[in-house]
Amino acid sequence: MRLPFDPPLAPMLSKAADALPGGDGWQFEPKWDGFRTLVFRDGDEVVLQSRDEKPMNRYFPELVAPLARTLPERCVVDGEIVIVGADGLDFEALLLRIHPAASRVKLLAAQAPASFVAWDLLALGAEDLRPLPLAARRERLERVLADAAPPMHLSPSTRDRTLAEDWFRRFEGAGLDGVMAKRLDAPYRAGERTMIKVKHARSADCVVAGFRWHKNGTGTMVGSLLLGLYDEDGTLHHVGVTAAFTNAVRKQLVADLAPLRENALERHPWRDWAEAQRDANETGQRLPGASSRWNRGKDLNWEPVRPERVCEVAYDHMQGTRFRHAAQFMRWRPDKRPQDCCYDQLEVTTAYELERVFGARAPRRADPRPRQGS
């Protein structure tokens, strides 16, 4: 490719914080819940590169032509691939795309087409823009994407902390999971954690209904605890895992959970795997043993325990009926009854119209307050 630099390029990364940074000199953006993607374009050639520097074209073929039509003839753009569902951004639909069959990907692309949200311009023509401050790169990005149309979008940005805090509260209902903060005077530092991300954090009491062994092997240490919540009909759904333990705690969990493994399958809500999986497909019940679409080599075999213990975990937000990311173990709750661990304890966020976010356009050097329509 005739660009100032060739793919792959390690993307600039972020580190977590509990609150937006203080002081002047910051640009704030919504945190998009999708696949981080760098787009390299040189004429008719368009390369989509993932965060881990792998090609993505085969998984999102519907984006290649719109990107070639919208982007400058020679450029490198940083952003996010997202899919918009009925209730906001749909990360599950993105995961489905990581499929080896091109026919399956083509079908999914027609049923739920992806969009690309751009937030940084790294190269334009023969010019390498990475050494320039973000403020200059953003101005150039707004200029080249002034006429962008779906599925290509310019991410909103603001220097107004009050507006960014408002985004943090309102945009979650559209599936966005926080706010990013970036220094206006900073160059693009590939592979470095220079951006700041502020995400939602909440806690929930969950039933421990099983566990997976550590990768070291069966009987060594507990790798993760399988978490469940009851719905209003009394059905226990698998909602995610918690796995961030020290090795000492992992070994102790083997002994702690041993009594609960006795006769665990007799009345376990997930006892008959084949039958339960078939029923789950019909009823929408989530189960913990389904194959991983993201990491197909991962062993997802699990060990049942009697669902009698409750733990409190921290989580950022829900993706449908389960935790979007692995939850963090906080403490055991011997004072809580398993049957009281229900979905109704979770905080519900009001859905925010995603088209208002996609429709946000920033006049140059003005704050882009989202407007109706797209």
LOKOL-284599 format. One record per residue (C-alpha): residue number from 1; x, y, z; residue in one letter. Coordinates in pm, 1 decimal, padded with zeros to 6 digits. Example, Ala and Ser with C-alpha at 12.3 -4.5 7.8 and 13.67 -1.06 7.14 Angstrom:
// residues 2
   num          x          y          z   residuo
     1    01230.0   -00450.0    00780.0         a
     2    01367.0   -00106.0    00714.0         s
***
This chain:
// residues 374
   num          x          y          z   residuo
     1    00000.0    00000.0    00000.0         m
     2    00125.5    00351.2   -00083.1         r
     3    00080.5    00492.1    00268.9         l
     4    00322.0    00657.2    00513.8         p
     5    00318.8    00328.5    00705.3         f
     6    00184.8   -00017.9    00634.0         d
     7   -00042.8   -00245.5    00835.6         p
     8   -00035.5   -00388.2    01087.4         p
     9   -00013.8   -00108.0    01343.4         l
    10   -00057.5   -00152.0    01717.8         a
    11   -00349.5    00075.2    01816.3         p
    12   -00320.5    00330.1    02095.0         m
    13   -00473.5    00182.1    02411.6         l
    14   -00645.4    00302.1    02728.1         s
    15   -00626.2    00259.8    03103.1         k
    16   -00919.5    00258.0    03343.4         a
    17   -01009.3    00535.4    03585.9         a
    18   -01290.8    00590.0    03834.1         d
    19   -01378.9    00940.2    03711.3         a
    20   -01314.4    01180.5    03428.6         l
    21   -00979.7    01360.2    03466.5         p
    22   -00979.5    01719.0    03592.5         g
    23   -00823.0    02026.6    03443.5         g
    24   -00822.2    02163.9    03090.7         d
    25   -00689.9    02016.0    02770.4         g
    26   -00906.7    01705.8    02740.6         w
    27   -01126.6    01572.0    02463.2         q
    28   -01410.5    01340.6    02565.3         f
    29   -01583.9    01081.2    02348.8         e
    30   -01842.8    00808.1    02405.7         p
    31   -01689.8    00464.9    02463.2         k
    32   -01823.9    00246.3    02183.1         w
    33   -01893.0   -00118.9    02261.1         d
    34   -01766.6   -00291.3    01948.5         g
    35   -01454.2   -00422.2    01775.6         f
    36   -01160.7   -00181.2    01771.8         r
    37   -01054.4   -00146.7    01408.3         t
    38   -00792.2    00041.0    01208.3         l
    39   -00885.5    00108.0    00845.3         v
    40   -00607.7    00137.7    00584.3         f
    41   -00717.9    00263.6    00242.4         r
    42   -00510.5    00302.9   -00070.6         d
    43   -00734.2    00346.8   -00371.8         g
    44   -00941.2    00032.5   -00425.4         d
    45   -00754.2   -00154.1   -00151.9         e
    46   -00912.3   -00139.7    00194.5         v
    47   -00769.0   -00331.8    00491.2         v
    48   -00955.5   -00369.3    00821.4         l
    49   -00720.6   -00449.3    01109.3         q
    50   -00828.4   -00567.9    01454.6         s
    51   -00689.7   -00456.4    01789.3         r
    52   -00463.0   -00762.4    01793.2         d
    53   -00332.7   -00668.4    01445.7         e
    54   -00523.1   -00933.8    01249.3         k
    55   -00716.8   -00878.7    00923.0         p
    56   -01094.0   -00832.7    00962.1         m
    57   -01216.6   -00797.1    00602.1         n
    58   -01360.1   -01147.0    00578.8         r
    59   -01581.1   -01092.1    00884.3         y
    60   -01727.1   -00757.7    00774.6         f
    61   -01736.5   -00765.1    00392.8         p
    62   -02029.4   -00521.2    00377.2         e
    63   -01809.0   -00237.7    00509.2         l
    64   -01537.4   -00247.7    00244.1         v
    65   -01729.8   -00070.4   -00034.1         a
    66   -01882.6    00204.6    00188.7         p
    67   -01542.7    00277.5    00342.1         l
    68   -01383.3    00302.6   -00001.1         a
    69   -01665.3    00531.9   -00110.4         r
    70   -01648.6    00760.6    00195.2         t
    71   -01285.2    00779.2    00303.6         l
    72   -01012.2    00980.7    00129.2         p
    73   -00830.8    00784.2   -00139.5         e
    74   -00524.5    00731.0    00078.2         r
    75   -00565.4    00734.6    00456.5         c
    76   -00550.8    00545.5    00785.6         v
    77   -00841.7    00583.6    01029.2         v
    78   -00886.2    00453.1    01383.0         d
    79   -01230.1    00361.9    01514.6         g
    80   -01476.7    00090.5    01604.6         e
    81   -01695.6   -00156.8    01417.4         i
    82   -02040.0   -00179.6    01578.8         v
    83   -02373.9   -00342.2    01503.9         i
    84   -02694.8   -00164.8    01600.1         v
    85   -02972.8   -00388.8    01728.6         g
    86   -03325.8   -00323.0    01846.7         a
    87   -03205.9   -00216.6    02193.5         d
    88   -02881.9   -00039.8    02104.7         g
    89   -02536.2   -00169.9    02023.5         l
    90   -02535.4   -00549.8    01991.9         d
    91   -02199.7   -00701.7    02085.4         f
    92   -02340.9   -01054.7    02057.7         e
    93   -02409.3   -00993.6    01688.7         a
    94   -02044.8   -00895.2    01644.8         l
    95   -01928.0   -01217.0    01807.4         l
    96   -02139.9   -01419.2    01567.4         l
    97   -01936.0   -01276.6    01279.7         r
    98   -01619.8   -01454.7    01393.5         i
    99   -01718.2   -01760.3    01193.5         h
   100   -01508.9   -01975.4    00958.0         p
   101   -01781.2   -02010.4    00691.7         a
   102   -01796.5   -01722.5    00443.2         a
   103   -02157.5   -01813.6    00359.6         s
   104   -02257.2   -01771.5    00723.5         r
   105   -02080.9   -01434.9    00750.3         v
   106   -02253.0   -01318.4    00430.0         k
   107   -02594.3   -01414.6    00568.0         l
   108   -02530.5   -01235.7    00898.6         l
   109   -02401.6   -00929.0    00715.8         a
   110   -02730.0   -00907.9    00527.8         a
   111   -02941.1   -00962.2    00839.5         q
   112   -02750.9   -00726.5    01071.7         a
   113   -02508.5   -00504.3    00878.3         p
   114   -02222.5   -00342.6    01065.2         a
   115   -02128.1    00023.5    01090.9         s
   116   -01794.3    00194.6    01140.4         f
   117   -01746.4    00479.6    01388.6         v
   118   -01431.3    00685.3    01327.5         a
   119   -01255.7    00890.3    01594.7         w
   120   -00898.6    00946.5    01477.4         d
   121   -00709.0    01014.2    01153.0         l
   122   -00356.1    00874.0    01147.0         l
   123   -00253.1    00931.6    00787.0         a
   124   -00380.5    01133.0    00491.7         l
   125   -00225.0    01100.1    00149.3         g
   126    00151.2    01084.0    00197.0         a
   127    00136.6    01262.1    00535.4         e
   128    00185.6    01073.8    00862.4         d
   129   -00042.4    01250.3    01111.7         l
   130    00055.6    01049.1    01419.4         r
   131    00307.9    01309.1    01547.1         p
   132    00041.6    01584.2    01538.3         l
   133   -00159.4    01668.1    01851.9         p
   134   -00505.3    01514.1    01878.3         l
   135   -00671.4    01855.6    01834.8         a
   136   -00518.1    01888.1    01488.1         a
   137   -00595.8    01528.4    01392.7         r
   138   -00956.7    01570.5    01504.1         r
   139   -00999.1    01886.7    01295.6         e
   140   -00866.3    01704.5    00988.9         r
   141   -01094.5    01405.9    01059.7         l
   142   -01403.9    01627.8    01083.9         e
   143   -01311.0    01788.8    00755.3         r
   144   -01265.6    01464.7    00558.5         v
   145   -01581.8    01307.9    00707.3         l
   146   -01804.2    01614.3    00675.2         a
   147   -02025.7    01431.4    00423.9         d
   148   -02009.7    01085.1    00583.8         a
   149   -02326.7    00879.2    00560.1         a
   150   -02428.3    00544.7    00717.0         p
   151   -02271.1    00299.9    00768.3         p
   152   -01981.7    00543.1    00819.9         m
   153   -02007.4    00770.7    01124.3         h
   154   -01798.3    01032.3    01300.4         l
   155   -01785.6    00977.7    01675.5         s
   156   -01910.1    01275.0    01879.1         p
   157   -01648.6    01457.9    02083.5         s
   158   -01652.1    01745.8    02329.6         t
   159   -01418.2    01946.6    02550.7         r
   160   -01703.8    02017.8    02792.6         d
   161   -01672.2    01795.9    03100.4         r
   162   -02032.4    01860.9    03202.1         t
   163   -02156.7    01735.3    02867.4         l
   164   -01926.1    01431.6    02890.2         a
   165   -02069.7    01346.5    03232.2         e
   166   -02417.3    01376.6    03082.2         d
   167   -02314.6    01136.2    02805.9         w
   168   -02188.2    00894.3    03069.7         f
   169   -02533.9    00884.5    03228.9         r
   170   -02752.9    00888.7    02918.2         r
   171   -02571.0    00695.3    02650.8         f
   172   -02557.4    00367.2    02841.7         e
   173   -02915.5    00296.9    02742.5         g
   174   -02795.4    00283.3    02383.1         a
   175   -02533.3    00020.4    02464.5         g
   176   -02234.3    00252.0    02506.8         l
   177   -02040.3    00157.1    02815.9         d
   178   -01862.2    00472.2    02928.6         g
   179   -01662.2    00778.4    02823.0         v
   180   -01309.5    00812.5    02687.4         m
   181   -01076.5    01100.6    02777.4         a
   182   -00783.9    01197.4    02552.7         k
   183   -00526.7    01474.7    02578.0         r
   184   -00576.2    01735.9    02307.6         l
   185   -00202.4    01799.9    02285.0         d
   186   -00100.1    01432.0    02263.3         a
   187    00037.0    01258.5    01952.6         p
   188   -00085.2    00912.2    01854.7         y
   189    00129.1    00669.9    02055.5         r
   190    00080.7    00329.2    01898.5         a
   191    00061.6    00044.7    02149.5         g
   192    00075.6    00273.9    02454.3         e
   193   -00197.4    00318.5    02715.8         r
   194   -00238.9    00692.9    02696.5         t
   195   -00617.9    00725.6    02674.9         m
   196   -00839.3    00710.5    02984.2         i
   197   -01163.5    00513.5    02997.9         k
   198   -01432.1    00561.9    03261.5         v
   199   -01685.5    00280.7    03270.6         k
   200   -01996.6    00205.2    03471.3         h
   201   -01947.3   -00010.7    03781.2         a
   202   -02219.9   -00186.5    03977.3         r
   203   -02258.7   -00488.3    04202.9         s
   204   -02499.0   -00783.5    04212.2         a
   205   -02559.5   -01083.2    04436.0         d
   206   -02533.3   -01403.4    04230.3         c
   207   -02576.0   -01774.4    04287.4         v
   208   -02263.1   -01985.9    04240.2         v
   209   -02390.6   -02286.4    04043.3         a
   210   -02066.7   -02432.4    03909.9         g
   211   -01704.0   -02369.7    03828.4         f
   212   -01438.6   -02442.7    03570.0         r
   213   -01099.8   -02586.7    03649.9         w
   214   -00790.6   -02376.0    03601.0         h
   215   -00595.3   -02426.7    03278.9         k
   216   -00330.9   -02611.2    03483.5         n
   217   -00565.6   -02909.7    03491.0         g
   218   -00847.8   -03085.2    03673.2         t
   219   -00810.6   -03087.2    04050.3         g
   220   -00540.1   -02818.4    04060.6         t
   221   -00716.7   -02486.3    04110.2         m
   222   -01049.8   -02326.0    04035.5         v
   223   -01031.4   -02116.9    03719.7         g
   224   -01366.8   -01936.7    03736.0         s
   225   -01699.5   -01946.7    03917.3         l
   226   -02018.8   -01977.4    03712.9         l
   227   -02280.5   -01725.7    03819.5         l
   228   -02657.8   -01746.8    03800.3         g
   229   -02962.8   -01526.6    03852.6         l
   230   -03327.4   -01630.2    03881.7         y
   231   -03593.1   -01481.9    03658.4         d
   232   -03950.1   -01408.1    03770.2         e
   233   -04052.1   -01766.7    03685.7         d
   234   -03785.7   -01918.1    03909.5         g
   235   -03554.2   -02031.2    03627.3         t
   236   -03183.1   -02001.8    03703.5         l
   237   -02994.8   -01844.5    03412.0         h
   238   -02622.4   -01843.5    03360.2         h
   239   -02521.3   -01475.2    03356.7         v
   240   -02143.0   -01489.7    03343.3         g
   241   -01829.9   -01578.9    03535.4         v
   242   -01595.1   -01431.3    03789.6         t
   243   -01232.5   -01531.7    03753.1         a
   244   -00990.5   -01276.2    03901.0         a
   245   -00844.4   -01475.0    04192.2         f
   246   -00494.1   -01520.6    04329.8         t
   247   -00349.5   -01870.3    04306.3         n
   248   -00384.7   -01907.8    04682.3         a
   249   -00755.7   -01830.8    04662.8         v
   250   -00798.1   -02062.2    04362.6         r
   251   -00652.6   -02350.2    04562.8         k
   252   -00867.1   -02267.6    04865.2         q
   253   -01178.9   -02265.2    04647.3         l
   254   -01116.8   -02630.3    04557.6         v
   255   -01159.1   -02721.5    04925.7         a
   256   -01439.2   -02470.8    04987.7         d
   257   -01651.8   -02599.8    04701.5         l
   258   -01586.3   -02970.3    04760.6         a
   259   -01889.9   -03021.6    04990.3         p
   260   -02117.4   -02855.8    04733.1         l
   261   -02003.5   -03096.8    04461.9         r
   262   -02158.9   -03393.1    04643.8         e
   263   -02480.4   -03501.6    04468.8         n
   264   -02473.5   -03169.7    04284.3         a
   265   -02653.3   -03302.7    03976.3         l
   266   -02951.4   -03455.0    04156.5         e
   267   -03155.6   -03134.9    04148.8         r
   268   -02926.1   -02905.1    03958.9         h
   269   -03111.2   -02668.9    03723.0         p
   270   -02849.2   -02734.4    03452.4         w
   271   -02812.5   -03110.1    03510.9         r
   272   -02902.0   -03271.9    03177.6         d
   273   -02678.3   -03091.4    02936.9         w
   274   -02810.8   -03206.2    02601.7         a
   275   -03175.2   -03175.0    02704.4         e
   276   -03117.8   -02843.9    02879.5         a
   277   -02940.7   -02698.2    02576.0         q
   278   -03225.3   -02800.9    02346.8         r
   279   -03481.2   -02652.9    02583.8         d
   280   -03273.7   -02338.3    02618.7         a
   281   -03286.8   -02279.9    02244.8         n
   282   -03664.5   -02285.1    02267.4         e
   283   -03708.7   -02080.8    02584.6         t
   284   -03415.9   -01839.1    02562.8         g
   285   -03255.9   -01969.0    02884.0         q
   286   -02881.5   -01901.2    02898.0         r
   287   -02654.1   -02191.6    02994.9         l
   288   -02284.7   -02203.8    03088.5         p
   289   -02157.4   -02483.4    02863.3         g
   290   -02216.1   -02347.2    02515.2         a
   291   -01914.4   -02327.7    02288.6         s
   292   -01719.3   -02003.2    02282.4         s
   293   -01751.5   -01810.7    01956.3         r
   294   -01465.2   -01579.6    02050.5         w
   295   -01206.4   -01830.0    02174.7         n
   296   -01282.2   -02161.1    02006.9         r
   297   -00982.6   -02335.3    02162.2         g
   298   -01091.8   -02265.1    02518.8         k
   299   -01208.9   -02556.8    02732.8         d
   300   -01558.8   -02474.2    02853.0         l
   301   -01625.2   -02795.4    03044.1         n
   302   -01766.7   -02718.1    03385.2         w
   303   -01823.2   -02879.8    03723.4         e
   304   -02166.1   -02840.6    03887.8         p
   305   -02210.0   -02743.5    04251.1         v
   306   -02532.3   -02728.9    04446.5         r
   307   -02661.1   -02370.4    04398.9         p
   308   -02653.7   -02288.3    04768.5         e
   309   -02386.7   -02020.5    04798.4         r
   310   -02413.3   -01652.6    04709.9         v
   311   -02138.3   -01408.6    04623.0         c
   312   -02138.7   -01039.2    04545.5         e
   313   -01965.1   -00938.0    04223.7         v
   314   -01888.7   -00608.2    04054.8         a
   315   -01986.9   -00563.0    03691.0         y
   316   -01993.0   -00279.2    03440.3         d
   317   -02312.8   -00342.8    03245.8         h
   318   -02544.3   -00608.0    03105.9         m
   319   -02546.3   -00735.4    02748.3         q
   320   -02899.4   -00864.6    02717.2         g
   321   -02946.6   -01103.6    03008.8         t
   322   -02582.6   -01155.2    03107.8         r
   323   -02276.4   -00961.7    03216.0         f
   324   -02097.9   -00803.8    02921.1         r
   325   -01753.6   -00872.5    03072.1         h
   326   -01626.6   -01107.5    03341.2         a
   327   -01748.9   -00988.9    03680.0         a
   328   -01511.6   -00921.1    03968.7         q
   329   -01552.4   -01119.9    04288.3         f
   330   -01610.6   -00893.7    04587.8         m
   331   -01716.5   -01115.7    04879.5         r
   332   -01924.6   -01412.3    04987.7         w
   333   -02276.0   -01332.1    05110.2         r
   334   -02376.1   -01601.3    05363.7         p
   335   -02659.7   -01372.6    05472.1         d
   336   -02827.2   -01395.5    05129.8         k
   337   -03059.2   -01673.8    05016.7         r
   338   -02988.1   -01807.9    04665.4         p
   339   -03354.9   -01774.8    04566.5         q
   340   -03332.9   -01400.9    04635.4         d
   341   -03066.5   -01354.3    04367.1         c
   342   -03293.4   -01230.8    04089.1         c
   343   -03273.0   -01005.1    03788.0         y
   344   -03491.8   -00745.6    03956.3         d
   345   -03197.6   -00633.7    04173.3         q
   346   -03011.0   -00503.9    03869.4         l
   347   -03011.8   -00138.0    03778.0         e
   348   -03216.3   -00069.8    03466.0         v
   349   -03100.7    00204.9    03232.9         t
   350   -03343.6    00393.5    03015.5         t
   351   -03292.1    00321.2    02647.4         a
   352   -03140.1    00618.7    02470.6         y
   353   -03204.7    00657.2    02100.8         e
   354   -02889.0    00540.0    01929.0         l
   355   -02972.1    00733.7    01615.3         e
   356   -02929.0    01052.5    01818.3         r
   357   -02573.4    00947.0    01896.2         v
   358   -02507.4    00846.2    01535.7         f
   359   -02671.2    01165.3    01419.9         g
   360   -02447.0    01389.5    01630.5         a
   361   -02239.1    01615.1    01412.0         r
   362   -01993.3    01863.1    01551.6         a
   363   -01958.8    02206.2    01394.2         p
   364   -01589.9    02277.6    01385.9         r
   365   -01469.2    02399.5    01725.3         r
   366   -01814.5    02362.6    01878.3         a
   367   -01958.5    02102.3    02111.8         d
   368   -02153.5    01835.9    01920.3         p
   369   -02473.5    01798.4    02117.2         r
   370   -02671.2    01502.2    01977.5         p
   371   -02981.1    01593.0    01782.3         r
   372   -03288.5    01402.8    01669.8         q
   373   -03260.9    01192.5    01356.7         g
   374   -02964.6    01066.8    01156.9         s
***
